[in-house]
Amino acid sequence: MKPVAVLGIGQTPVDEHWDKSLREIGGEAIFAAMADAGLEKADALYVGNMLSPLVSGQNQLGTFFSDWAGLWHKEAMKVEAACGSGAAAFRAALMAVASGEVDVAIALGVEKMTDKSGHDVTAALATAADADYEVEQGVSFVGLNALVMRRYMYEHGWKHADFAPFSINAHANAVHNPNARLREKITLEQFEKSAMVATPINLLDASPIGDGAAAAILVPAEKVKSVPGRPRVLVAGSASATDTIAVHSRRDPLFLSAAYQSAKRAYQMAGVTPEEIDVFELHDAFSIMSALSLEACGFAERGQGPRLGLENEIAVTGRIPICTRGGLKARGHPVGATGMYQIVEVIQQLRGECGPTQVEGATIGMAQNIGGSGATILTHILKIG
């Protein structure tokens, strides 16, 4: 397999884009990535998306966006893995280039979520859960995460306020990200007084939906020349793993085994350990997922994930900086696009483009995208090389 580099990246702000269509949002990210790469054409396009048939009334997104981008007669397809669709599209593009089948591949994550009512979007999101044993019983994704969080707090003795640093950190970082949806700081008092959604999860535990798109251009590493002031970014590790789709079917509902497995394989492929990761863009759809991801990926002992937030280890200057551009919590969570936003943000860190939230000396970064309640998890490691 050929070594692969990311030549260009692009993204749109996450927001309620009432004035833009799905086509326009995705196209903006594609064109921005191609301009960043200095290219006008590509050989293939892989689109990560979850909800377009249900929310936008549009399927066949590969052709939909290749037509808009002028990539006629090229390979193009949609890749779906629930909220992990963005990273799944990136992995598809990576394998196409690494195999030698494709020279230039575009990975796009895109989602338009705000054109439908909240009830309709919630119902659409629920299609990523087990239709027979979860959805039919009336449980939502926030309900599933609330059950997991309550059990975690009971098992390990944490209070709800102990999870506040995850949200506070994300919002503090989002202030400096022009593409983030919620660009305001929050306090512990605001966190504790926030309206309850599903006990113990409140509004400031949960990430907001939004419209957005992010893209990357992947090429054989040998074709990327060194550019002054801009390092070559290689895809050092890539892995995908699954768990049971229903949370109650897992041997241990408080351990993200798919995160553990995909991270383990990505570490092995990249030849690194958790101690060598300089920045980690994790999937903080809910604050409990931050704790579980840090534990599964080897950054914290079982049951001790919240301690990293309480001890300021997750800050930009901490031992394992997370959500440095706001994460899902404050940048926003346009579900099918989220995985690509994470990858683009890691690349920005490695390029040194993150301003006040730049992790000093960052050379290795990791992004982890979760589909469903931990059913599909993809981990990518990128490094300067």
C-alpha positions as CSV (number, residue, x, y, z in Angstrom):
1,M,0.0,0.0,0.0
2,K,1.3,3.5,-0.9
3,P,1.9,6.1,1.7
4,V,-0.8,8.8,1.4
5,A,-0.7,12.5,2.1
6,V,-3.5,15.1,2.6
7,L,-2.8,17.9,0.1
8,G,-5.7,20.2,0.7
9,I,-8.5,20.9,3.2
10,G,-11.6,23.0,3.2
11,Q,-14.7,23.6,5.4
12,T,-17.7,25.8,5.8
13,P,-18.9,27.4,9.0
14,V,-21.3,25.2,11.0
15,D,-24.6,27.1,11.3
16,E,-28.2,27.2,10.3
17,H,-27.7,27.9,6.6
18,W,-31.2,28.8,5.6
19,D,-30.0,30.5,2.5
20,K,-27.9,27.6,1.1
21,S,-28.8,24.2,-0.2
22,L,-27.1,20.9,0.5
23,R,-25.5,21.2,-2.9
24,E,-24.0,24.6,-2.2
25,I,-22.7,23.7,1.3
26,G,-20.9,20.6,0.1
27,G,-19.7,22.4,-3.0
28,E,-18.1,25.1,-1.0
29,A,-16.1,22.6,1.0
30,I,-15.0,20.8,-2.1
31,F,-13.9,23.9,-3.9
32,A,-12.1,25.2,-0.9
33,A,-10.1,22.0,-0.5
34,M,-9.2,21.9,-4.2
35,A,-8.1,25.5,-4.1
36,D,-6.0,24.7,-1.0
37,A,-4.4,21.8,-2.8
38,G,-3.9,23.8,-6.0
39,L,-5.9,21.3,-8.1
40,E,-8.9,21.6,-10.4
41,K,-9.7,18.0,-11.0
42,A,-9.8,14.7,-9.1
43,D,-10.2,11.0,-9.9
44,A,-12.7,10.1,-7.3
45,L,-15.1,11.5,-4.8
46,Y,-16.4,9.8,-1.6
47,V,-19.2,11.6,0.3
48,G,-19.9,10.9,3.9
49,N,-23.5,11.7,4.8
50,M,-26.2,10.2,7.1
51,L,-29.5,12.0,6.7
52,S,-29.9,13.3,3.1
53,P,-32.7,11.0,2.0
54,L,-34.8,11.7,5.1
55,V,-34.0,15.4,5.7
56,S,-33.0,16.8,2.3
57,G,-34.9,14.3,0.1
58,Q,-31.8,13.6,-1.9
59,N,-29.9,10.3,-2.3
60,Q,-27.1,9.4,-4.7
61,L,-24.8,12.1,-3.3
62,G,-21.7,10.8,-5.1
63,T,-23.1,11.8,-8.5
64,F,-24.9,14.8,-7.0
65,F,-21.7,16.4,-5.8
66,S,-19.4,15.2,-8.7
67,D,-21.9,16.8,-11.1
68,W,-21.8,20.1,-9.2
69,A,-18.0,20.0,-8.9
70,G,-17.5,19.3,-12.6
71,L,-16.1,15.8,-12.0
72,W,-18.0,14.0,-14.7
73,H,-17.2,10.4,-15.6
74,K,-15.3,9.9,-12.3
75,E,-15.9,7.4,-9.6
76,A,-18.2,8.9,-7.0
77,M,-20.3,7.4,-4.2
78,K,-21.9,8.0,-0.8
79,V,-20.5,6.3,2.3
80,E,-22.8,5.9,5.3
81,A,-21.9,5.0,8.9
82,A,-24.4,7.1,10.9
83,C,-22.5,9.9,12.7
84,G,-19.3,8.2,11.6
85,S,-20.0,8.8,7.9
86,G,-17.4,11.6,7.5
87,A,-14.5,9.5,8.7
88,A,-15.8,6.5,6.7
89,A,-15.6,8.6,3.5
90,F,-12.1,9.6,4.4
91,R,-11.1,6.0,4.9
92,A,-12.7,5.0,1.6
93,A,-10.7,7.8,-0.2
94,L,-7.5,6.7,1.7
95,M,-7.8,3.1,0.6
96,A,-8.5,4.1,-3.0
97,V,-5.3,6.2,-3.1
98,A,-3.2,3.7,-1.1
99,S,-4.1,0.9,-3.4
100,G,-2.9,2.7,-6.4
101,E,-6.3,2.7,-8.1
102,V,-6.8,6.4,-7.7
103,D,-4.3,9.3,-7.8
104,V,-6.4,12.1,-6.4
105,A,-9.4,11.5,-4.2
106,I,-11.7,13.9,-2.5
107,A,-13.3,12.9,0.9
108,L,-16.3,15.1,1.7
109,G,-18.5,15.1,4.8
110,V,-21.7,17.0,4.5
111,E,-25.0,17.4,6.3
112,K,-28.0,19.8,6.1
113,M,-30.1,19.3,9.2
114,T,-32.0,22.5,10.0
115,D,-34.5,22.5,7.1
116,K,-36.7,20.1,9.0
117,S,-38.4,20.3,12.4
118,G,-36.6,19.1,15.5
119,H,-39.0,16.1,15.8
120,D,-38.3,15.0,12.2
121,V,-34.5,15.3,12.7
122,T,-34.7,13.4,16.0
123,A,-36.6,10.6,14.2
124,A,-34.1,10.6,11.4
125,L,-31.1,10.4,13.8
126,A,-32.8,7.5,15.6
127,T,-32.4,5.3,12.5
128,A,-28.8,4.7,13.6
129,A,-30.0,2.9,16.7
130,D,-31.5,-0.6,16.8
131,A,-34.9,-0.3,15.3
132,D,-36.4,-3.3,17.1
133,Y,-34.9,-3.1,20.5
134,E,-34.2,0.6,21.0
135,V,-36.2,2.8,18.7
136,E,-39.4,0.8,19.0
137,Q,-39.2,1.1,22.8
138,G,-39.2,4.9,22.6
139,V,-35.6,5.6,23.6
140,S,-33.7,8.4,21.8
141,F,-29.9,8.9,21.4
142,V,-29.8,11.4,24.3
143,G,-31.8,8.9,26.3
144,L,-29.3,6.1,25.6
145,N,-26.4,8.3,26.5
146,A,-28.2,9.4,29.7
147,L,-28.6,5.8,30.8
148,V,-24.9,5.2,30.2
149,M,-23.9,8.4,32.0
150,R,-26.1,7.6,35.0
151,R,-24.6,4.1,35.3
152,Y,-21.1,5.5,34.9
153,M,-21.7,8.0,37.7
154,Y,-23.1,5.3,39.9
155,E,-20.2,2.8,39.2
156,H,-17.4,5.2,39.6
157,G,-18.7,7.8,42.1
158,W,-18.6,10.9,39.9
159,K,-21.0,13.9,40.2
160,H,-22.6,15.5,37.2
161,A,-20.6,18.7,37.7
162,D,-17.4,16.6,37.3
163,F,-18.1,16.4,33.6
164,A,-18.4,20.2,33.2
165,P,-14.7,20.7,32.2
166,F,-15.3,18.9,28.9
167,S,-17.9,21.4,27.8
168,I,-16.1,24.4,29.3
169,N,-12.9,23.5,27.4
170,A,-14.8,23.0,24.2
171,H,-16.5,26.4,24.4
172,A,-13.3,28.2,25.4
173,N,-11.6,26.8,22.3
174,A,-14.5,27.5,19.9
175,V,-14.2,31.2,20.7
176,H,-11.2,31.2,18.4
177,N,-12.7,29.1,15.6
178,P,-14.5,31.2,13.0
179,N,-16.2,28.1,11.7
180,A,-17.7,27.1,15.1
181,R,-21.4,27.5,15.8
182,L,-21.3,28.3,19.5
183,R,-18.5,30.8,19.9
184,E,-19.0,31.8,23.5
185,K,-17.4,30.7,26.8
186,I,-19.5,29.0,29.5
187,T,-19.0,28.7,33.3
188,L,-19.4,26.0,35.8
189,E,-22.4,27.8,37.2
190,Q,-24.0,27.9,33.7
191,F,-23.3,24.3,33.2
192,E,-25.0,23.3,36.5
193,K,-28.0,25.5,35.9
194,S,-28.6,24.4,32.3
195,A,-32.0,23.0,31.4
196,M,-32.3,19.2,31.7
197,V,-32.8,17.1,28.5
198,A,-32.6,13.5,29.8
199,T,-31.4,13.1,33.4
200,P,-28.4,13.5,34.0
201,I,-27.7,15.0,30.6
202,N,-28.5,18.8,30.3
203,L,-28.2,21.2,27.3
204,L,-24.6,21.9,28.1
205,D,-23.7,18.2,28.1
206,A,-25.0,17.9,24.5
207,S,-23.7,19.0,21.1
208,P,-25.9,21.1,18.8
209,I,-26.8,20.0,15.3
210,G,-26.2,22.2,12.3
211,D,-25.5,22.5,8.6
212,G,-22.0,22.1,7.4
213,A,-19.4,20.4,5.2
214,A,-15.7,19.7,5.3
215,A,-13.4,18.1,2.7
216,A,-9.9,16.9,2.2
217,I,-7.8,16.0,-0.9
218,L,-5.8,12.8,-0.7
219,V,-2.9,11.9,-3.0
220,P,0.2,9.6,-3.0
221,A,2.7,11.0,-0.5
222,E,5.4,10.8,-3.2
223,K,3.6,13.4,-5.2
224,V,3.6,16.0,-2.4
225,K,6.6,18.4,-2.5
226,S,7.7,20.3,0.6
227,V,6.2,23.8,0.7
228,P,8.0,26.4,2.8
229,G,6.0,27.0,6.0
230,R,3.6,24.2,5.3
231,P,4.6,20.7,6.3
232,R,3.6,17.5,4.5
233,V,0.8,15.8,6.4
234,L,0.7,12.0,6.1
235,V,-2.1,9.6,7.0
236,A,-0.1,7.4,9.4
237,G,-2.9,5.2,10.8
238,S,-6.5,4.3,9.9
239,A,-8.8,1.8,11.4
240,S,-12.5,1.0,11.7
241,A,-14.2,-1.2,14.2
242,T,-17.8,-2.1,15.2
243,D,-19.6,-3.2,18.4
244,T,-23.2,-4.3,18.8
245,I,-25.7,-1.7,17.5
246,A,-27.8,-1.9,20.7
247,V,-26.1,-0.6,23.8
248,H,-27.8,-3.2,26.0
249,S,-26.3,-6.1,24.0
250,R,-22.7,-5.1,24.9
251,R,-20.7,-7.1,27.4
252,D,-19.8,-3.8,29.1
253,P,-21.9,-0.8,28.2
254,L,-19.4,1.5,29.9
255,F,-16.5,0.6,27.7
256,L,-16.2,1.7,24.0
257,S,-14.7,-1.5,22.7
258,A,-14.9,-0.3,19.1
259,A,-12.9,2.8,20.1
260,Y,-10.4,0.5,21.8
261,Q,-10.0,-1.8,18.8
262,S,-9.8,0.9,16.2
263,A,-7.4,3.0,18.2
264,K,-5.2,0.0,18.9
265,R,-5.0,-0.8,15.2
266,A,-4.3,2.8,14.3
267,Y,-1.6,3.1,16.9
268,Q,0.0,-0.1,15.5
269,M,-0.2,1.1,11.9
270,A,1.3,4.5,12.8
271,G,3.9,3.0,15.1
272,V,3.0,5.3,18.0
273,T,1.6,5.0,21.5
274,P,-1.0,7.2,23.2
275,E,1.8,9.1,24.9
276,E,3.0,10.4,21.5
277,I,-0.3,11.9,20.4
278,D,-0.1,15.7,20.6
279,V,-3.7,16.5,19.9
280,F,-6.9,14.4,20.0
281,E,-10.2,15.4,18.3
282,L,-12.6,13.1,20.0
283,H,-16.3,12.6,19.4
284,D,-17.9,14.6,22.2
285,A,-21.5,14.4,21.1
286,F,-22.3,14.1,24.9
287,S,-19.9,14.8,27.7
288,I,-20.0,11.2,28.8
289,M,-18.6,10.2,25.4
290,S,-15.5,12.3,26.1
291,A,-14.7,10.3,29.3
292,L,-15.4,7.0,27.6
293,S,-13.2,7.8,24.5
294,L,-10.3,9.0,26.6
295,E,-10.4,5.7,28.6
296,A,-10.8,3.4,25.6
297,C,-7.9,5.1,23.7
298,G,-5.5,4.7,26.6
299,F,-5.3,8.3,27.9
300,A,-7.1,7.5,31.2
301,E,-7.7,4.5,33.4
302,R,-11.2,2.9,33.4
303,G,-13.6,5.1,35.3
304,Q,-11.1,8.0,35.5
305,G,-11.9,10.0,32.3
306,P,-13.4,13.0,34.1
307,R,-10.2,13.4,36.1
308,L,-8.4,14.6,33.0
309,G,-10.8,17.5,32.6
310,L,-10.8,18.3,36.3
311,E,-7.0,18.4,36.3
312,N,-6.9,20.6,33.1
313,E,-5.1,17.9,31.2
314,I,-7.4,18.3,28.2
315,A,-6.6,22.0,27.7
316,V,-4.4,23.2,24.8
317,T,-1.5,23.3,27.2
318,G,-2.4,20.0,28.8
319,R,-1.1,16.5,28.5
320,I,-3.7,15.5,25.9
321,P,-5.4,18.5,24.3
322,I,-8.9,17.7,23.0
323,C,-11.5,19.5,21.0
324,T,-9.1,22.3,20.2
325,R,-11.4,23.9,17.7
326,G,-14.5,23.5,19.8
327,G,-15.3,19.8,19.3
328,L,-18.9,18.7,18.5
329,K,-20.0,20.5,21.6
330,A,-19.2,24.0,20.4
331,R,-18.1,23.8,16.8
332,G,-21.4,21.9,16.2
333,H,-22.4,18.4,15.1
334,P,-23.6,18.2,11.5
335,V,-23.6,14.5,11.8
336,G,-22.4,13.1,8.5
337,A,-19.8,15.9,8.2
338,T,-18.4,15.7,11.8
339,G,-15.7,13.2,11.0
340,M,-14.3,15.3,8.3
341,Y,-14.3,18.4,10.4
342,Q,-12.3,16.5,13.0
343,I,-9.7,15.4,10.4
344,V,-9.5,18.9,8.9
345,E,-9.0,20.4,12.4
346,V,-6.1,17.9,13.2
347,I,-4.5,18.9,10.0
348,Q,-4.8,22.6,10.9
349,Q,-3.0,21.8,14.2
350,L,-0.2,20.0,12.4
351,R,0.1,22.9,10.0
352,G,0.2,25.4,12.8
353,E,-2.9,27.3,11.7
354,C,-4.9,27.3,14.9
355,G,-3.9,30.7,16.4
356,P,-4.7,31.0,20.2
357,T,-5.6,27.3,20.4
358,Q,-2.5,26.0,18.6
359,V,-0.9,23.1,20.4
360,E,2.8,24.1,20.5
361,G,5.0,21.6,18.6
362,A,2.2,19.4,17.4
363,T,3.5,16.7,15.0
364,I,1.1,13.8,15.6
365,G,-2.7,14.2,15.8
366,M,-5.6,11.7,16.2
367,A,-9.3,12.0,15.2
368,Q,-11.9,9.6,16.3
369,N,-15.4,9.6,14.8
370,I,-18.3,7.6,16.4
371,G,-21.4,6.3,14.6
372,G,-24.5,5.6,16.7
373,S,-23.9,5.0,20.4
374,G,-20.5,3.5,19.9
375,A,-21.5,1.0,17.3
376,T,-19.1,2.1,14.5
377,I,-15.9,3.9,15.4
378,L,-13.2,5.1,13.1
379,T,-9.8,6.3,14.3
380,H,-7.2,8.2,12.1
381,I,-3.7,9.3,13.0
382,L,-2.0,12.0,11.0
383,K,1.6,13.2,11.3
384,I,4.1,15.5,9.8
385,G,6.5,13.6,7.5
